[in-house]
C-alpha cells in the first residue's frame, strides 16, 4: 500500500472522535507548527446553504485579480485533495502525506478530529505556498468551528436554515448566533440572510463588535436565467448599479454571486487593491475553471440531459427545484436523490412532492451516515408519495438513461457523498473506455 492511501486511512480514522465544537485543539495544532494562519489575509465564509459556491466565486475573482489564492472547502466530491486548492490546483498527494506525518503525533495526542487535522493542513499549505489571500469556508456553524481561529479581512454569512439542530440550536435565531460567531471586531461582514429573526441576531452581533454590516438581497424577479448555463442579476459596484452574469442557473446562485461581489469590493478597500470590475466579471465567468467548483446544476451530458447538484437540505432543494422548473418542465424530468441520516428527509420529500415529475427515484447513500433507499421510500409513502428505489446511484441513472424519452432530463441531487459516488464511477468508466 502506498503512502497516500495509508495517510487517508489515518485521517479518516480520526472521524472516530466525531465532531468537536471548540477551538482548543486547532489552536494547539497550529501553535505546534508556527501559526501559519497569520501569514496571509483571509476571507471567512459561513452559512447553511451557498457558502461553497460563494467561497468559490470570491476565490475566482481574486485569481482573476492576479492574486495567488488559497481555497479551503468541504466536503469533497471524489477525492480528499479537492478540499485544499491554490489557484484552483488541488493539494498534491505528497503534500498531504508530508503534512500528515508532521502533524500525526500532535493530532493523536490531542485526539484531534478529522476536520481539525484537515483545517490545520490547509492553513499550513497556504502559508507554504505563499498565497496572497485565502478563502476559508466553515465546516459546521461558525462560532466554535475549527476555521474560526483566523482573523479575516472580510466575513460572509450566506444564509441561515434549520440544520444540525442537535449541535447548533433548535431555532433560526440560535443557529444564526452560531453563524454570527465568525464576525470579528471591526471587520466588515456581508450577509445574505433573509429571515427577520436571524437578521436581528446577526445585526446585533455586528453592532456589538463594531463590524460594519452589509446586507445583500436580490429579488428573484430581477434575475434572468438563460437555460441552465447562466443567470443575470443586479449588483452594485462602487455605487454603480450594473447587471452581472453568473455561469450557474438560478436566483439562489445569483444571490451567492452578489455576496461574492460585495465581499470583493470590500476586499478591494481593505486588503487587495488590485480587484477591479473587470476581474470581478472574469472571476464570475471562470469560477468552475479557477476553483474546480462542481455539481452546482452542472450538466454532464446533453442526450439524454443529465444534471447534478449537491442540494441536500430542505432550503437547498427548494431553491434548486424552483430554479430547475424555471427552465425545464417537471413532467419531462426524472429526479434521483439520496440523503444522509442527519438531513430532514420528510421536509425534502415535501419539496419534491410539490410538483409532478416524470419519475422520482431514491438511492442509498453510503453507510454509516447515509440513509438507505428503503428508508426514504417509507418516508415518501408516509407523505402519500410513491417513489422508485435503487441501491446504487449509478444503477438508477443507468436505468433512466436507457429509457429516457426524447426531450427528457435526469436531475441527480442530494448529499455530496451520493453525487460524488456517481461522479467517481462515471470517471472510472470513462477511463476504462479510453483504455479499450
C-alpha positions in Angstrom: 0.0 0.0 0.0 1.4 3.4 -0.9 1.8 6.3 1.5 -1.2 8.2 0.3 -3.9 5.6 1.0 -2.2 4.9 4.3 -2.4 8.6 5.1 -6.0 8.9 4.1 -6.8 5.9 6.3 -5.2 7.7 9.3 -7.1 10.9 8.5 -10.5 9.2 8.1 -9.7 7.2 11.2 -9.9 10.5 13.1 -13.6 10.5 12.4 -14.0 8.2 15.4 -13.6 11.3 17.5 -16.7 12.7 15.9 -17.5 16.4 15.8 -16.0 18.6 18.5 -17.2 22.2 18.6 -14.4 24.2 20.1 -11.1 25.9 19.3 -8.6 24.4 21.9 -7.4 21.6 19.7 -7.0 23.5 16.5 -5.2 26.3 18.3 -2.8 23.7 19.8 -2.2 22.1 16.4 -1.5 25.4 14.7 0.7 26.6 17.6 2.8 23.4 17.2 3.6 24.4 13.5 4.2 28.1 14.0 0.6 29.5 13.5 0.7 29.5 9.7 -2.7 31.2 9.5 -1.1 34.5 10.4 1.0 34.6 7.3 -1.7 35.8 4.9 -5.0 37.7 4.8 -8.2 35.7 4.7 -11.9 35.8 3.9 -14.2 33.7 6.1 -17.5 32.3 4.7 -20.3 30.6 6.8 -23.9 29.7 6.0 -26.4 26.9 5.8 -26.5 26.9 2.0 -24.4 28.6 -0.6 -21.2 29.0 1.3 -19.2 26.7 -1.0 -20.4 28.5 -4.2 -19.8 31.9 -2.6 -16.3 31.0 -1.4 -15.5 29.8 -4.9 -16.8 33.0 -6.5 -14.7 35.1 -4.2 -11.6 32.9 -4.8 -12.1 33.1 -8.6 -12.4 36.9 -8.5 -9.1 37.0 -6.5 -7.4 34.8 -9.0 -8.6 36.9 -11.9 -7.2 39.9 -10.0 -3.7 38.4 -10.1 -3.7 37.1 -6.5 -2.2 33.8 -5.6 -5.3 32.4 -3.9 -5.9 29.6 -1.4 -9.4 28.0 -1.2 -10.5 25.6 1.6 -13.9 24.0 1.3 -15.7 20.8 2.4 -16.8 18.2 1.9 -15.1 16.9 -1.3 -16.8 15.1 -4.1 -14.5 12.4 -5.4 -11.1 12.8 -3.6 -9.9 14.3 -0.4 -7.4 16.7 -2.1 -10.2 18.7 -3.6 -10.7 20.4 -0.3 -7.5 22.4 -0.4 -6.6 24.3 -3.5 -4.1 27.1 -4.5 -5.1 28.9 -7.7 -7.5 26.1 -8.4 -5.0 23.3 -8.2 -5.7 20.7 -5.5 -3.0 20.0 -2.9 -0.7 17.2 -4.0 -0.7 13.7 -2.6 2.9 14.1 -1.5 2.0 17.3 0.5 -0.9 15.5 2.2 1.4 12.7 3.2 4.1 15.1 4.4 1.8 17.4 6.4 0.1 14.3 8.0 3.4 12.8 9.1 4.4 16.1 10.7 1.0 16.5 12.3 0.3 13.0 13.4 1.9 12.8 16.9 0.3 16.1 18.0 -3.1 15.2 16.5 -3.1 11.7 18.1 -2.1 13.1 21.4 -4.9 15.7 21.3 -7.4 13.2 19.9 -8.0 15.7 17.1 -10.9 15.2 14.8 -10.7 14.7 11.0 -11.8 18.3 10.4 -9.3 19.8 12.9 -6.4 17.9 11.3 -7.6 18.9 7.8 -8.0 22.5 8.7 -4.5 22.7 10.1 -3.2 21.1 6.9 -5.0 23.6 4.7 -3.7 26.6 6.7 -0.1 25.3 6.5 -0.3 24.6 2.8 -1.5 28.2 2.2 1.5 29.6 4.2 4.0 27.3 2.5 2.6 28.3 -1.0 2.8 32.0 -0.1 -0.7 32.8 -1.0 -1.8 36.4 -1.2 -5.2 35.7 0.1 -7.1 32.6 1.3 -10.8 32.0 1.3 -11.9 29.7 4.1 -15.3 28.0 4.3 -16.6 26.9 7.7 -17.4 23.3 8.3 -20.2 23.4 10.9 -21.7 26.5 12.4 -19.1 29.2 12.9 -18.5 30.3 16.5 -16.9 27.0 17.5 -15.9 25.8 14.1 -12.2 24.9 13.7 -11.8 27.6 11.0 -12.7 30.3 13.4 -9.1 30.7 14.5 -8.4 33.0 11.5 -8.6 36.8 11.7 -10.2 37.6 8.3 -10.3 40.9 6.4 -14.0 40.3 5.5 -16.6 37.8 6.8 -19.5 36.5 4.8 -22.7 34.8 6.1 -24.7 33.4 3.1 -27.8 32.0 4.7 -29.4 30.5 7.8 -31.6 27.4 7.9 -32.6 24.6 10.2 -29.6 22.3 10.3 -27.6 20.2 12.8 -30.1 21.3 15.5 -28.5 18.9 18.0 -25.4 21.0 17.8 -26.3 24.5 16.7 -29.7 25.1 18.3 -33.4 24.5 17.7 -34.4 27.9 16.3 -33.2 30.1 13.5 -32.1 32.7 16.0 -29.9 30.2 17.8 -28.4 28.9 14.6 -27.8 32.5 13.4 -26.0 33.2 16.6 -23.6 30.3 15.8 -23.0 31.6 12.3 -22.5 35.1 13.6 -19.7 33.8 15.7 -17.3 34.4 12.8 -17.9 38.2 13.0 -14.7 39.9 14.3 -14.1 43.2 15.9 -14.1 46.0 13.4 -14.1 43.6 10.4 -16.9 44.2 7.8 -19.4 41.4 7.4 -21.5 40.7 4.3 -24.9 38.9 4.9 -27.4 37.4 2.6 -29.6 36.2 5.5 -33.3 37.0 4.8 -35.3 35.8 7.8 -36.2 38.6 10.3 -35.3 36.6 13.4 -31.9 35.6 12.0 -31.2 39.1 10.7 -31.8 40.6 14.1 -29.2 38.3 15.7 -26.6 39.0 13.0 -27.2 42.7 13.2 -26.8 42.7 17.0 -23.6 40.7 16.8 -22.2 43.1 14.2 -23.1 46.1 16.3 -21.5 44.6 19.4 -18.3 44.0 17.6 -18.3 47.4 15.7 -18.4 45.4 12.4 -20.0 47.3 9.5 -22.9 45.1 8.3 -23.5 44.9 4.5 -26.8 43.2 3.7 -27.2 42.0 0.1 -30.6 41.0 -1.1 -31.7 40.1 -4.6 -35.3 39.9 -5.7 -35.7 36.7 -7.8 -37.9 38.6 -10.2 -34.9 40.7 -11.1 -32.8 37.8 -12.2 -32.8 36.3 -15.7 -31.9 32.6 -16.2 -30.5 31.6 -19.6 -31.2 27.9 -19.7 -29.0 26.2 -17.0 -25.8 27.9 -18.1 -26.1 31.4 -16.8 -28.1 33.9 -14.7 -28.1 37.6 -15.0 -28.5 39.5 -11.8 -28.4 43.1 -10.5 -25.4 44.3 -8.4 -23.8 47.4 -7.2 -20.1 48.1 -7.7 -18.7 51.2 -6.1 -22.0 52.9 -6.1 -22.8 52.0 -9.7 -25.8 49.7 -10.5 -24.9 47.1 -13.0 -26.1 43.7 -14.4 -23.6 40.8 -14.0 -23.7 37.2 -15.1 -23.1 34.1 -13.0 -22.4 30.9 -15.1 -24.7 28.9 -12.8 -28.5 28.7 -13.1 -31.0 30.0 -10.5 -31.8 33.0 -8.4 -30.0 31.4 -5.4 -26.7 31.2 -7.3 -27.2 34.9 -8.3 -27.5 35.6 -4.6 -24.3 33.8 -3.9 -22.5 35.7 -6.7 -23.9 39.0 -5.4 -22.5 38.3 -2.0 -19.1 37.5 -3.5 -19.1 40.7 -5.5 -19.8 42.8 -2.3 -17.1 40.9 -0.4 -14.7 41.5 -3.3 -15.5 45.2 -3.2 -14.8 45.4 0.5 -11.5 43.4 0.0 -10.5 46.0 -2.6 -10.9 48.7 0.0 -9.3 46.9 2.9 -6.7 44.4 1.6 -6.5 43.8 -2.1 -6.4 47.0 -4.1 -5.9 45.2 -7.4 -9.5 44.0 -7.6 -11.4 45.7 -10.5 -14.8 45.4 -12.1 -13.1 43.6 -15.0 -11.6 41.0 -12.7 -15.0 40.6 -11.0 -16.7 39.9 -14.3 -14.0 37.5 -15.3 -13.9 35.8 -11.9 -17.6 35.1 -12.0 -17.4 33.7 -15.6 -14.5 31.4 -14.9 -15.5 30.1 -11.4 -15.5 26.5 -12.5 -12.1 26.7 -14.2 -10.5 28.7 -11.5 -11.7 26.8 -8.5 -12.9 23.3 -9.6 -16.4 24.2 -8.4 -18.6 21.2 -9.4 -22.1 19.7 -9.1 -23.9 23.0 -8.9 -26.6 22.4 -11.5 -23.8 21.0 -13.6 -24.7 19.4 -17.0 -22.7 16.3 -17.5 -24.2 15.3 -20.9 -26.8 16.6 -23.3 -28.6 13.5 -24.7 -30.2 12.4 -22.5 -29.6 15.5 -20.5 -28.0 14.7 -17.1 -27.5 17.4 -14.5 -26.1 17.0 -11.0 -26.4 19.3 -7.9 -25.4 18.9 -4.2 -28.6 20.4 -2.8 -29.2 18.2 0.3 -31.4 20.0 2.8 -35.0 21.4 2.5 -34.0 25.0 1.8 -31.4 24.0 -0.8 -33.7 21.5 -2.5 -36.5 24.2 -2.6 -34.1 26.6 -4.3 -32.8 24.0 -6.7 -36.2 22.8 -7.8 -37.5 26.4 -8.3 -34.5 27.2 -10.5 -34.9 24.0 -12.4 -38.6 24.4 -13.1 -37.9 27.9 -14.4 -36.1 26.4 -17.4 -37.4 22.8 -17.6 -40.8 21.1 -17.3 -41.2 18.8 -14.2 -43.2 16.4 -16.3 -40.1 15.9 -18.5 -37.7 15.5 -15.6 -36.7 12.3 -13.8 -35.4 13.0 -10.3 -32.8 10.9 -8.5 -31.7 11.7 -5.0 -30.0 10.4 -1.8 -29.6 11.9 1.6 -27.7 11.5 4.9 -29.4 10.5 8.1 -28.7 13.9 9.5 -30.9 15.6 6.9 -34.7 16.2 7.3 -35.9 13.6 4.7 -39.6 14.4 5.3 -39.1 18.1 4.6 -37.0 17.3 1.4 -39.7 15.0 0.2 -42.3 17.6 0.8 -40.4 19.9 -1.6 -40.2 17.1 -4.1 -43.9 16.2 -4.0 -44.9 19.8 -4.7 -44.5 19.1 -8.4 -45.5 16.3 -10.8 -42.2 14.7 -12.1 -41.8 12.1 -14.8 -40.4 9.9 -12.0 -38.7 10.1 -8.7 -36.0 7.6 -7.5 -34.4 7.4 -4.1 -30.9 5.9 -3.8 -29.0 4.6 -0.9 -26.3 7.0 0.4 -23.0 5.4 1.6 -23.1 4.0 5.2 -22.8 4.6 8.0 -24.1 8.2 7.7 -26.3 7.6 4.6 -30.0 6.8 4.6 -31.0 3.7 2.7 -33.3 3.9 -0.3 -35.8 1.8 1.6 -35.8 4.3 4.5 -36.5 7.1 2.0 -39.3 5.1 0.4 -41.0 4.7 3.8 -40.8 8.5 4.4 -42.2 9.2 1.0 -45.1 6.7 1.5 -46.0 8.4 4.8 -46.2 11.7 2.8 -48.5 10.0 0.3 -45.9 9.7 -2.5 -44.8 6.6 -4.4 -41.2 6.6 -5.5 -38.8 4.1 -7.0 -35.7 2.9 -5.2 -32.2 1.8 -6.2 -29.4 0.5 -4.0 -26.8 2.4 -6.2 -26.9 5.8 -7.7 -25.2 4.7 -11.0 -27.7 1.8 -11.2 -30.6 4.3 -11.0 -29.1 6.7 -13.5 -28.2 3.9 -15.9 -31.7 2.6 -15.9 -33.2 6.0 -16.6 -30.7 6.8 -19.3 -31.6 3.7 -21.2 -35.4 4.5 -21.0 -35.4 8.3 -21.4 -37.8 9.6 -24.0 -36.5 12.4 -26.3 -36.6 15.8 -24.6 -36.5 14.3 -21.1 -33.9 15.1 -18.4 -32.4 13.5 -15.4 -31.6 15.6 -12.3 -29.5 14.0 -9.7 -29.2 15.8 -6.4 -28.5 15.3 -2.7 -25.6 14.5 -0.5 -22.1 15.2 -1.7 -21.4 11.6 -1.0 -24.2 10.4 -3.3 -23.2 12.8 -6.2 -19.5 12.2 -5.5 -20.1 8.5 -5.8 -21.7 8.9 -9.1 -19.0 11.2 -10.4 -16.3 8.8 -9.3 -18.0 5.9 -11.0 -18.5 7.9 -14.2 -14.8 8.9 -14.2 -13.8 5.3 -13.7 -16.0 4.1 -16.6 -14.7 6.9 -18.9 -11.1 5.8 -18.1 -11.9 2.2 -18.9 -13.5 3.1 -22.2 -10.5 5.2 -23.2 -8.2 2.3 -22.5 -10.2 -0.1 -24.7 
